[in-house]
Amino acid sequence: MESQKLKELQNQRAKALEKLKKACRECSPKRRKSEFVTCPKCGSRYPRKYIREFGCTFSPCRVCEDRRSLYSATSIKRIENLEAQFDNIEALVNDERERLIAQIRGKFNEIYDEFYNGDTYEIYGASAKSGDAIHYTIMIDTGAVYKK
């Protein structure tokens, strides 16, 4: 038993993360043509080679530590929109995981124990139909459900 919807959402999440990383690389102040970058907020000016990149977040000014001052308004909007899309997809993934876990919990008459082990979620309990002890393992990333 696997959740197709969770797989599709995971693929969407991976694509959204790639788009966000690509936008952060393209909009980075390190990619400017000028040799020096000036912060419009504090007026500090330093060589482009000293700007550090922080993955999918804004590179801050070293003096005033403002995270958005080195970026153009268009770049800020673009990155913020992609961050919002990624956050929305992440929320959908978490909702689908919770729905899947709730669906599995419904198969139990009595739950003895539940464990979250990073990449798996395990539920031990008595079956609602027969009363036998059963154990389900849910893979968090793929949504695959295994009955033991």
Protein Blocks (a to p, Z undefined) as FASTA:
>chain_A
ZZfklmmmmmmmmmmmmmmmmmmmmmpmklpmbfbdcdfknopacdfklpccehjaccdd
fklopaklmpcfklmmmmmmmmmmmmmmmmmmmmmmmmmmmmmmmmpfbdfbdcdehjac
cdddddfklopacdddddfknopacdZZ
